[in-house]
């Protein structure tokens, strides 16, 4: 009953605020069209669960995993922004989906952004594809196909179909819209997981209460960036929400992770039909885990509610506060280039093969896991010594989305924001492919270290990769001209007496 009452109060507030959406004073300014759609990609029970170095399988379903799509059209240019509840999306899926979208509804491939929310409780769309290691010997193939996470190609094909279908449906549903854009602040849901330690190095998740912790080794980004699209009656059609935090709350079973609860909060205020396109920011070293906490961590369900609820509530405040208007122009640009992989030294490779051939194993599970990763990386380097990287800019008026295809360190996202000329900048990680962890160069320095710098078949780009991506994103942002932020009209001139009820001196008797 209390929840329904709160929803009613918020609903009334929304109707009061947005019954008369802002109109553009300049009648020559083109209208903006926006459309939204979503599709279901919930994995089946028994499918592989991503997010680790070995095999794990879904045994239950907690909530739906989805593809959520938004299309914006200013009359000259259309862009599509797609959010997929997946650990990651591989480059080959992105390229195939873009080609099909262009064939189906005409949106240019370079105008399509496909992002993975990085849900560790999603379906088997990532990791090793069957055939990826067919060039290697039988021993390496067993490590790749039998002891490592694998993608399910039927599920991948289904996911690709739903991405294409969602974008085309969003495009077909476009209607004239006004959009609001703004940034809220949530600084108690996410924490940097890397810490400088007394031994001079940096550790990832050193553990709550560890007396050797000196200080966090990196920042968080508390910004909750939001773009809302409203129809002529003042109803919220859909929104895009940007926040920096790993989706590792894992509420139990297959799930969109905390994004599910973020969506529930926004829909609880604005209606069940609202499409929430969530875009994770530079979250490579930021999670919900507070290593400086004085109390025990909550369970997965409570953690998912906490993160999603707090971020969703902040997004609601932004949507209630910011003035809608016509956000133009719509523009897209991108830059694609190759970045080299780091190469393990031959002695390390030989030692890793030796460890993996031991039967029974004579080392601990962690040592064995990363020995396996070096063996797989060595085989991968036989086929690919460098990786294609795309950085993309999607402009919606005064806001710009700047992508990277990585688990990008938070500081790198902040560097992009600092270099952007836009009043609102959304760094979007794990977009249009995945090249693994991309730390700062400092993380590879004398006081660096930690999990994210480990050399694996997943994360292995040269140490300047992050700097290269930041420079590309800032360059793209500075090649664009920001649109105007909508504002409310000026207050009327004072032409009347003060409120009669209040224009009195103190009455003491």
C-alpha positions as CSV (number, residue, x, y, z in Angstrom):
1,X,0.0,0.0,0.0
2,X,2.8,2.4,0.9
3,X,4.6,1.7,-2.4
4,X,1.4,2.3,-4.4
5,X,0.8,5.6,-2.5
6,X,4.3,6.8,-3.3
7,X,3.9,5.9,-6.9
8,X,0.6,7.9,-7.0
9,X,2.3,10.9,-5.5
10,X,5.2,10.8,-7.9
11,X,2.7,10.2,-10.8
12,X,0.8,13.3,-9.8
13,X,4.0,15.3,-9.6
14,X,5.0,14.2,-13.1
15,X,1.6,15.2,-14.5
16,X,1.9,18.6,-13.0
17,X,5.4,19.1,-14.2
18,X,5.0,17.8,-17.7
19,X,1.4,18.3,-18.8
20,X,2.7,21.2,-21.0
21,X,6.1,20.1,-22.4
22,X,8.5,22.8,-23.4
23,X,8.2,24.0,-26.9
24,X,10.9,25.4,-29.1
25,X,10.8,29.1,-29.5
26,X,12.4,28.9,-32.9
27,X,9.8,27.5,-35.3
28,X,12.5,26.8,-37.9
29,X,14.3,24.4,-35.7
30,X,13.6,20.8,-36.8
31,X,11.6,18.5,-34.7
32,X,13.2,15.5,-33.0
33,X,11.7,12.1,-33.4
34,X,12.4,9.4,-30.8
35,X,11.3,5.8,-30.5
36,X,12.0,2.9,-28.1
37,X,11.6,-0.8,-28.0
38,X,12.7,-3.8,-26.0
39,X,13.0,-7.6,-26.6
40,X,13.6,-10.6,-24.3
41,X,16.9,-12.5,-24.3
42,X,16.6,-14.4,-21.1
43,X,18.8,-17.5,-21.2
44,X,17.4,-20.9,-20.6
45,X,18.1,-22.9,-17.4
46,X,21.2,-25.0,-18.0
47,X,22.9,-22.5,-20.2
48,X,26.4,-21.3,-19.3
49,X,26.6,-18.3,-16.9
50,X,29.4,-15.9,-17.9
51,X,31.8,-13.9,-15.8
52,X,34.4,-16.4,-14.6
53,X,37.3,-18.4,-16.0
54,X,35.6,-21.8,-15.7
55,X,32.3,-23.3,-16.5
56,X,29.1,-22.4,-14.5
57,X,25.5,-22.9,-15.4
58,X,22.2,-21.2,-14.7
59,X,19.9,-23.1,-12.4
60,X,17.1,-20.5,-12.1
61,X,15.6,-17.3,-13.5
62,X,15.4,-14.2,-11.4
63,X,14.2,-11.6,-13.9
64,X,14.3,-11.0,-17.7
65,X,17.4,-10.2,-19.6
66,X,16.6,-7.7,-22.4
67,X,17.7,-5.8,-25.4
68,X,16.6,-2.2,-25.1
69,X,16.9,0.2,-28.0
70,X,16.4,3.9,-28.7
71,X,16.3,5.6,-32.0
72,X,16.7,9.4,-32.4
73,X,16.0,11.2,-35.7
74,X,16.4,15.0,-36.4
75,X,15.1,14.7,-40.0
76,X,18.6,14.4,-41.4
77,X,20.3,11.8,-39.3
78,X,19.2,8.7,-37.4
79,X,21.1,7.0,-34.6
80,X,20.4,3.9,-32.7
81,X,21.5,3.2,-29.1
82,X,21.2,-0.4,-28.0
83,X,21.7,-1.8,-24.5
84,X,22.1,-5.6,-24.1
85,X,21.9,-7.4,-20.8
86,X,25.1,-9.4,-21.5
87,X,28.5,-9.7,-20.0
88,X,29.9,-8.4,-23.3
89,X,29.1,-8.3,-27.0
90,X,31.8,-9.5,-29.4
91,X,32.9,-7.4,-32.3
92,X,31.6,-10.0,-34.8
93,X,28.1,-9.8,-33.4
94,X,28.1,-6.0,-33.6
95,X,29.2,-6.0,-37.2
96,X,26.7,-8.6,-38.2
97,X,23.8,-6.8,-36.4
98,X,24.8,-3.4,-37.9
99,X,24.7,-4.8,-41.4
100,X,21.3,-6.4,-40.9
101,X,19.9,-3.2,-39.3
102,X,21.0,-1.2,-42.3
103,X,19.4,-3.7,-44.7
104,X,16.2,-3.8,-42.7
105,X,15.5,-0.1,-41.8
106,X,18.3,1.9,-43.4
107,X,20.2,3.2,-40.4
108,X,23.8,3.5,-41.2
109,X,26.1,0.9,-39.6
110,X,28.3,3.6,-38.1
111,X,25.2,5.2,-36.5
112,X,24.4,2.1,-34.4
113,X,25.9,1.8,-30.8
114,X,25.6,-1.6,-29.2
115,X,26.5,-1.8,-25.6
116,X,26.7,-4.6,-23.0
117,X,25.6,-3.8,-19.5
118,X,28.2,-6.3,-18.2
119,X,25.6,-8.4,-16.3
120,X,27.5,-11.3,-14.7
121,X,24.2,-13.1,-14.4
122,X,23.2,-13.0,-18.1
123,X,23.3,-15.4,-21.0
124,X,26.2,-17.2,-22.9
125,X,26.8,-14.6,-25.6
126,X,30.5,-13.9,-24.9
127,X,33.7,-15.8,-24.2
128,X,35.1,-18.4,-26.6
129,X,33.1,-19.2,-29.7
130,X,33.2,-22.8,-31.0
131,X,36.0,-22.9,-33.6
132,X,38.1,-20.0,-32.1
133,X,40.9,-22.4,-31.2
134,X,40.6,-25.0,-33.9
135,X,44.0,-23.8,-35.2
136,X,45.6,-24.9,-32.0
137,X,46.6,-28.5,-30.9
138,X,44.3,-30.9,-29.1
139,X,45.6,-30.0,-25.7
140,X,44.9,-26.3,-26.1
141,X,41.5,-27.1,-27.6
142,X,40.5,-29.0,-24.5
143,X,41.5,-26.1,-22.3
144,X,39.5,-23.7,-24.4
145,X,36.4,-25.7,-25.1
146,X,36.1,-28.0,-22.0
147,X,37.6,-25.9,-19.2
148,X,36.7,-22.3,-20.2
149,X,33.4,-20.4,-20.6
150,X,32.0,-20.8,-24.1
151,X,29.4,-18.9,-26.1
152,X,26.2,-20.8,-27.2
153,X,25.9,-20.0,-30.9
154,X,22.2,-20.6,-30.9
155,X,21.8,-18.1,-28.1
156,X,24.2,-15.6,-29.9
157,X,22.0,-15.9,-33.1
158,X,18.9,-15.3,-31.0
159,X,20.5,-12.2,-29.4
160,X,21.5,-10.8,-32.7
161,X,18.0,-11.3,-34.0
162,X,16.6,-9.4,-31.0
163,X,19.0,-6.5,-31.4
164,X,18.0,-6.1,-35.1
165,X,14.3,-6.5,-34.2
166,X,14.4,-4.0,-31.3
167,X,16.2,-1.3,-33.4
168,X,13.7,-1.7,-36.3
169,X,10.8,-1.6,-33.8
170,X,12.1,1.5,-32.1
171,X,12.6,3.1,-35.5
172,X,9.0,2.3,-36.6
173,X,7.7,3.7,-33.3
174,X,9.3,7.1,-33.6
175,X,7.2,10.1,-32.9
176,X,7.8,13.8,-32.3
177,X,9.4,14.2,-28.9
178,X,10.9,16.7,-26.5
179,X,13.9,15.5,-24.5
180,X,15.3,16.4,-21.2
181,X,19.0,15.9,-20.3
182,X,20.8,16.2,-16.9
183,X,23.1,14.7,-14.4
184,X,22.3,13.6,-10.8
185,X,24.7,12.3,-8.2
186,X,24.9,8.9,-6.4
187,X,28.0,8.4,-4.4
188,X,27.0,5.6,-2.0
189,X,26.3,2.7,-4.4
190,X,29.7,2.1,-6.0
191,X,33.3,2.0,-4.8
192,X,36.7,1.7,-6.4
193,X,38.0,-1.8,-5.8
194,X,41.8,-1.1,-6.1
195,X,43.9,0.0,-3.2
196,X,47.4,1.2,-2.5
197,X,49.0,-1.2,0.0
198,X,51.9,-0.8,2.5
199,X,54.1,-3.1,0.5
200,X,54.1,-0.5,-2.3
201,X,51.9,-2.2,-4.8
202,X,48.2,-2.0,-5.7
203,X,45.7,-4.8,-4.9
204,X,42.3,-5.5,-6.2
205,X,39.8,-6.3,-3.4
206,X,42.3,-6.5,-0.6
207,X,39.5,-7.4,1.8
208,X,37.4,-5.5,4.3
209,X,39.4,-4.6,7.3
210,X,42.8,-5.3,5.8
211,X,45.2,-3.3,8.0
212,X,47.7,-2.9,5.0
213,X,45.3,-0.7,3.0
214,X,46.6,2.9,2.7
215,X,44.1,4.4,0.3
216,X,42.0,3.8,-2.8
217,X,44.1,3.7,-5.9
218,X,41.5,5.2,-8.2
219,X,38.3,7.3,-8.1
220,X,34.6,6.7,-8.6
221,X,32.3,8.6,-10.9
222,X,29.1,9.5,-9.0
223,X,27.3,11.0,-12.0
224,X,23.9,9.6,-13.0
225,X,23.5,10.9,-16.5
226,X,20.0,10.9,-18.0
227,X,18.2,11.7,-21.2
228,X,14.4,11.4,-21.2
229,X,12.1,11.5,-24.2
230,X,8.6,12.8,-23.7
231,X,5.5,12.7,-25.9
232,X,3.1,15.6,-26.6
233,X,1.0,14.8,-23.6
234,X,4.0,14.9,-21.2
235,X,4.3,11.1,-20.8
236,X,7.8,9.6,-20.5
237,X,8.3,7.3,-23.5
238,X,11.8,6.2,-22.6
239,X,15.1,7.2,-21.1
240,X,18.8,6.5,-21.2
241,X,20.6,6.2,-17.9
242,X,24.4,6.2,-17.6
243,X,26.2,5.1,-14.4
244,X,29.6,3.7,-13.4
245,X,29.4,0.3,-11.6
246,X,30.1,-3.3,-12.4
247,X,26.9,-5.4,-12.7
248,X,28.2,-8.0,-10.3
249,X,25.4,-7.8,-7.6
250,X,24.1,-11.2,-8.8
251,X,20.6,-11.4,-7.2
252,X,20.3,-15.1,-7.9
253,X,19.6,-16.9,-11.2
254,X,19.7,-15.4,-14.7
255,X,19.1,-11.7,-14.3
256,X,19.8,-8.2,-15.7
257,X,21.5,-7.7,-12.4
258,X,20.9,-4.3,-10.6
259,X,19.7,-2.9,-13.9
260,X,16.4,-4.7,-13.3
261,X,15.8,-2.8,-10.0
262,X,16.9,0.5,-11.6
263,X,14.2,-0.1,-14.3
264,X,11.6,-1.0,-11.6
265,X,12.1,2.3,-9.8
266,X,11.8,4.4,-13.0
267,X,8.7,2.4,-14.1
268,X,7.2,2.7,-10.7
269,X,7.1,6.4,-11.1
270,X,6.5,7.0,-14.8
271,X,4.7,3.8,-15.9
272,X,5.3,0.2,-16.9
273,X,5.6,1.1,-20.6
274,X,8.7,3.2,-20.2
275,X,11.8,1.7,-21.9
276,X,15.0,2.2,-19.8
277,X,18.2,2.0,-21.9
278,X,21.0,1.6,-19.4
279,X,24.5,2.4,-20.4
280,X,27.4,1.5,-18.0
281,X,30.2,4.0,-17.8
282,X,33.9,3.4,-17.2
283,X,33.4,0.7,-14.6
284,X,36.6,-1.4,-15.0
285,X,37.8,-0.8,-11.5
286,X,34.4,0.2,-9.8
287,X,32.0,-2.3,-8.2
288,X,29.4,-2.3,-5.4
289,X,31.9,-3.8,-2.9
290,X,33.1,-1.4,-0.3
291,X,36.5,-2.7,1.0
292,X,36.5,0.1,3.6
293,X,33.1,-0.8,5.0
294,X,32.7,-1.3,8.8
295,X,29.8,-3.7,8.4
296,X,29.1,-7.0,6.6
297,X,28.2,-6.8,3.0
298,X,24.5,-7.5,2.0
299,X,23.4,-10.5,0.1
300,X,23.1,-10.5,-3.7
301,X,19.4,-9.7,-3.8
302,X,19.7,-6.8,-1.3
303,X,22.8,-5.6,-3.1
304,X,21.0,-5.5,-6.4
305,X,18.1,-3.6,-4.9
306,X,20.4,-1.2,-3.2
307,X,22.5,-0.3,-6.3
308,X,19.6,-0.3,-8.7
309,X,17.2,1.4,-6.3
310,X,19.6,4.3,-5.5
311,X,20.7,4.9,-9.1
312,X,17.1,4.6,-10.3
313,X,15.9,7.1,-7.7
314,X,18.5,9.6,-8.7
315,X,17.5,9.1,-12.4
316,X,13.9,9.8,-11.4
317,X,15.0,13.1,-9.7
318,X,16.8,14.2,-12.9
319,X,13.8,13.3,-15.0
320,X,11.5,15.3,-12.7
321,X,13.8,18.3,-12.6
322,X,15.2,18.9,-16.0
323,X,13.3,20.9,-18.6
324,X,12.3,19.1,-21.9
325,X,13.1,20.7,-25.2
326,X,14.2,19.9,-28.8
327,X,17.6,18.3,-28.6
328,X,19.4,18.7,-31.9
329,X,21.5,18.1,-33.9
330,X,21.8,14.3,-34.1
331,X,25.3,13.4,-35.3
332,X,27.5,10.3,-35.3
333,X,31.2,9.9,-35.8
334,X,33.7,7.1,-35.1
335,X,37.4,6.2,-35.3
336,X,38.7,2.6,-35.9
337,X,42.3,1.4,-35.6
338,X,44.4,-1.5,-34.5
339,X,46.1,-1.9,-31.1
340,X,48.7,-4.5,-30.4
341,X,48.4,-7.3,-27.8
342,X,51.0,-7.7,-25.0
343,X,53.1,-10.9,-25.5
344,X,54.1,-13.1,-22.6
345,X,57.8,-14.0,-22.4
346,X,58.7,-17.5,-23.6
347,X,59.8,-18.7,-20.2
348,X,56.4,-17.9,-18.7
349,X,54.6,-19.6,-21.6
350,X,56.7,-22.8,-21.1
351,X,56.1,-22.8,-17.4
352,X,52.3,-22.3,-18.0
353,X,52.2,-25.3,-20.3
354,X,54.1,-27.3,-17.7
355,X,51.6,-26.4,-15.0
356,X,48.6,-27.2,-17.1
357,X,50.0,-30.7,-18.1
358,X,50.3,-31.7,-14.5
359,X,48.0,-34.6,-13.5
360,X,47.0,-34.3,-10.8
361,X,47.5,-30.6,-10.4
362,X,50.3,-29.6,-8.1
363,X,49.5,-25.9,-7.8
364,X,46.6,-23.9,-6.3
365,X,43.5,-23.1,-8.4
366,X,44.4,-19.4,-8.9
367,X,47.9,-20.3,-10.3
368,X,46.4,-22.9,-12.5
369,X,43.7,-20.6,-13.8
370,X,46.1,-17.9,-15.0
371,X,48.5,-20.5,-16.3
372,X,45.7,-21.7,-18.5
373,X,45.1,-18.1,-19.6
374,X,48.7,-17.7,-20.7
375,X,48.5,-21.0,-22.7
376,X,45.3,-19.7,-24.4
377,X,46.8,-16.3,-25.1
378,X,49.9,-17.9,-26.6
379,X,47.6,-19.8,-29.0
380,X,45.5,-16.7,-29.7
381,X,48.7,-14.7,-30.7
382,X,49.3,-17.3,-33.4
383,X,46.2,-16.0,-35.1
384,X,45.9,-12.4,-34.0
385,X,48.7,-10.1,-32.7
386,X,46.5,-7.0,-32.7
387,X,42.9,-6.1,-32.2
388,X,40.5,-3.8,-33.9
389,X,39.2,-1.0,-31.7
390,X,36.4,1.4,-32.3
391,X,35.6,4.7,-30.5
392,X,32.3,6.2,-31.4
393,X,30.6,9.6,-30.7
394,X,26.8,9.8,-30.7
395,X,25.5,13.4,-30.3
396,X,22.0,14.2,-29.2
397,X,22.0,18.0,-29.0
398,X,23.9,19.1,-25.9
399,X,24.8,15.6,-24.9
400,X,27.4,13.2,-26.4
401,X,28.0,9.5,-25.9
402,X,31.7,8.6,-26.2
403,X,32.3,4.9,-26.4
404,X,35.1,2.4,-25.7
405,X,35.1,-1.4,-26.2
406,X,36.6,-2.2,-22.9
407,X,36.3,-2.7,-19.2
408,X,37.6,0.9,-18.9
409,X,39.2,2.3,-15.8
410,X,37.1,5.0,-14.1
411,X,39.9,7.6,-14.3
412,X,40.0,7.2,-18.1
413,X,36.2,8.0,-18.3
414,X,36.8,11.1,-16.1
415,X,39.6,12.1,-18.5
416,X,37.2,11.9,-21.4
417,X,34.7,14.1,-19.6
418,X,37.4,16.6,-18.8
419,X,38.4,16.9,-22.4
420,X,34.8,17.1,-23.9
421,X,33.4,20.5,-24.8
422,X,29.8,19.2,-24.2
423,X,27.8,20.3,-21.2
424,X,26.8,16.6,-20.7
425,X,29.1,13.8,-21.6
426,X,28.3,10.1,-21.2
427,X,31.3,7.7,-21.4
428,X,30.0,4.3,-22.5
429,X,32.1,1.3,-22.0
430,X,31.9,-2.2,-23.5
431,X,30.4,-0.8,-26.6
432,X,30.7,-2.2,-30.2
433,X,32.9,-5.1,-29.1
434,X,35.2,-6.0,-26.2
435,X,38.9,-6.0,-25.8
436,X,39.0,-6.8,-22.0
437,X,40.3,-4.7,-19.2
438,X,42.0,-1.4,-20.2
439,X,43.7,0.1,-17.1
440,X,45.5,3.4,-16.8
441,X,49.2,3.5,-17.7
442,X,49.8,4.2,-14.0
443,X,48.4,0.8,-13.1
444,X,51.3,-0.8,-15.0
445,X,53.9,1.4,-13.2
446,X,56.1,0.6,-10.2
447,X,53.2,1.1,-7.7
448,X,50.6,-0.6,-9.9
449,X,49.4,-4.1,-10.1
450,X,46.1,-5.8,-9.3
451,X,43.7,-8.2,-11.0
452,X,43.0,-5.9,-13.9
453,X,46.6,-5.8,-15.1
454,X,46.9,-9.6,-15.3
455,X,47.9,-10.9,-18.7
456,X,45.2,-13.2,-20.0
457,X,43.5,-14.3,-23.2
458,X,40.8,-11.7,-22.3
459,X,42.8,-8.7,-21.3
460,X,46.1,-8.1,-23.1
461,X,46.3,-4.8,-25.0
462,X,49.5,-2.7,-24.9
463,X,49.6,-0.4,-21.9
464,X,49.0,2.7,-23.9
465,X,45.6,1.4,-25.1
466,X,43.6,3.5,-22.6
467,X,45.4,6.7,-23.4
468,X,44.8,6.1,-27.1
469,X,41.1,5.6,-26.6
470,X,40.8,8.7,-24.4
471,X,42.5,10.8,-27.0
472,X,40.3,9.4,-29.8
473,X,37.1,10.1,-27.8
474,X,38.2,13.7,-26.9
475,X,39.1,14.3,-30.5
476,X,35.7,13.2,-31.8
477,X,33.9,15.2,-29.1
478,X,35.9,18.4,-30.1
479,X,35.0,17.9,-33.8
480,X,31.3,18.3,-32.9
481,X,29.3,21.4,-32.0
482,X,27.2,21.0,-28.9
483,X,23.5,21.9,-29.1
484,X,21.7,24.1,-26.6
485,X,20.5,22.8,-23.2
486,X,16.7,23.4,-22.8
487,X,15.9,25.9,-20.1
488,X,12.7,27.2,-18.6
489,X,11.5,30.6,-19.7
490,X,12.4,33.7,-17.6
491,X,10.4,34.6,-14.6
492,X,7.7,37.2,-15.2
493,X,8.4,40.8,-14.3
494,X,7.2,41.9,-10.8
495,X,4.0,43.8,-11.6
496,X,1.8,43.1,-8.6
497,X,1.8,43.4,-4.8
498,X,3.3,40.6,-2.7
499,X,1.1,37.7,-1.6
500,X,-1.4,39.4,0.7
501,X,-1.4,36.5,3.2
502,X,2.3,36.8,3.7
503,X,2.9,40.6,3.5
504,X,2.7,41.2,7.2
505,X,5.1,42.0,10.1
506,X,5.4,39.5,13.0
507,X,2.2,39.2,15.0
508,X,3.0,38.7,18.6
509,X,-0.5,39.1,20.1
